[in-house]
Amino acid sequence: MKESIHPEYREVVFLDQQTGNKFISRSTLHSRETIEIDGTSYPLFKCDVTSESHPFYTGAQTRLVETGRVEKFRARFARTAGTVKSAS
């Protein structure tokens, strides 16, 4: 590898702002903010959404779809719930 042409690859703390979950990963990103964990200072990157808070990964998205289906079913058959067919 050539010297001085590659960005610095180091450990960075990613903070999920919705859940407060922190995890350490390696990255080349630069940040002005730092955080100290276990006596070591790491660059801090604040994420709006991670797998801890995204509806696709948490399953909240499927619950919304199921709720919508039940409501559609009730709305469709609420009209016919009071009618009784007579046997001829």
C-alpha positions as CSV (number, residue, x, y, z in Angstrom):
1,M,0.0,0.0,0.0
2,K,1.2,3.5,-0.7
3,E,1.8,5.7,2.3
4,S,-0.3,8.8,3.1
5,I,-3.1,8.3,0.4
6,H,-5.5,6.3,2.5
7,P,-7.9,7.7,5.1
8,E,-7.3,6.7,8.7
9,Y,-9.3,3.5,9.6
10,R,-10.1,3.5,13.3
11,E,-12.7,2.6,15.9
12,V,-15.7,5.0,16.0
13,V,-18.7,5.0,18.4
14,F,-22.1,5.2,16.7
15,L,-25.0,6.5,18.9
16,D,-28.6,5.8,18.0
17,Q,-30.4,9.0,19.1
18,Q,-33.8,7.3,19.3
19,T,-32.9,4.5,21.6
20,G,-29.6,5.7,23.1
21,N,-27.9,2.5,22.1
22,K,-24.1,2.8,21.4
23,F,-21.9,0.5,19.5
24,I,-18.3,0.6,18.4
25,S,-17.3,-0.2,14.8
26,R,-14.4,0.6,12.6
27,S,-14.8,3.5,10.1
28,T,-12.9,6.2,8.2
29,L,-15.3,9.0,9.1
30,H,-14.2,12.1,10.9
31,S,-16.1,13.7,13.7
32,R,-15.5,16.7,16.0
33,E,-17.3,15.1,18.9
34,T,-15.7,12.4,21.0
35,I,-16.9,10.1,23.8
36,E,-15.0,8.2,26.4
37,I,-15.8,4.6,26.9
38,D,-13.8,2.4,29.3
39,G,-11.1,5.1,29.6
40,T,-10.6,5.3,25.8
41,S,-11.6,8.3,23.8
42,Y,-13.4,7.5,20.5
43,P,-14.9,9.8,17.8
44,L,-18.7,9.9,18.1
45,F,-21.2,9.7,15.2
46,K,-24.8,10.3,16.0
47,C,-27.3,8.2,13.9
48,D,-30.9,9.1,13.4
49,V,-31.9,5.4,12.7
50,T,-30.1,2.1,13.2
51,S,-31.2,-1.5,13.2
52,E,-32.2,-1.0,16.9
53,S,-34.8,1.6,16.0
54,H,-35.8,1.1,12.4
55,P,-39.4,-0.3,12.0
56,F,-38.2,-2.9,9.4
57,Y,-35.8,-4.5,11.9
58,T,-38.0,-4.1,15.0
59,G,-41.1,-5.5,13.5
60,A,-43.2,-2.4,14.1
61,Q,-43.8,-2.1,10.4
62,T,-45.5,-5.5,10.1
63,R,-47.7,-4.8,13.1
64,L,-49.0,-1.6,11.4
65,V,-49.8,-3.6,8.3
66,E,-51.7,-6.2,10.3
67,T,-53.7,-3.6,12.1
68,G,-54.6,-2.0,8.8
69,R,-55.9,-5.3,7.5
70,V,-58.1,-5.9,10.5
71,E,-59.5,-2.4,10.3
72,K,-60.3,-2.9,6.6
73,F,-62.0,-6.2,7.3
74,R,-64.2,-4.7,10.1
75,A,-65.1,-1.7,8.0
76,R,-66.0,-3.9,5.0
77,F,-68.2,-6.3,7.0
78,A,-69.7,-3.8,9.6
79,R,-72.4,-3.0,7.1
80,T,-73.6,-6.6,6.8
81,A,-73.3,-7.6,10.5
82,G,-76.9,-6.6,11.3
83,T,-78.6,-8.2,8.3
84,V,-80.0,-11.7,8.4
85,K,-80.8,-13.6,5.3
86,S,-84.2,-15.3,5.4
87,A,-84.5,-18.9,4.3
88,S,-87.1,-19.4,1.6
